[in-house]
């Protein structure tokens, strides 16, 4: 046990107020969760992947919004990379 200069033991503080980051199924089975939505363990077992403090409907909505944002950013990139047409006066 570590002690201070005066000889008193150093008390370690535990971080008990931190929200769990693994999904509920991985926590119950004591498996390592990759924290994706849905995680690979839940996908392999065909079970619902739910994270504590998050309702299942919002996770589906967040995933669909992320897909929508990714597709819109890809179209923006494609438009910016398209060759510009230059019209010449006749």
Secondary structure, DSSP 8 states (H G I E B T S, - for coil): --B-TTS-B------TTS---SBHHHHHHT------SS-HHHHHHT----BTT--HHHHHHHHHHHHHHHHHHHHHHHHHHS--------
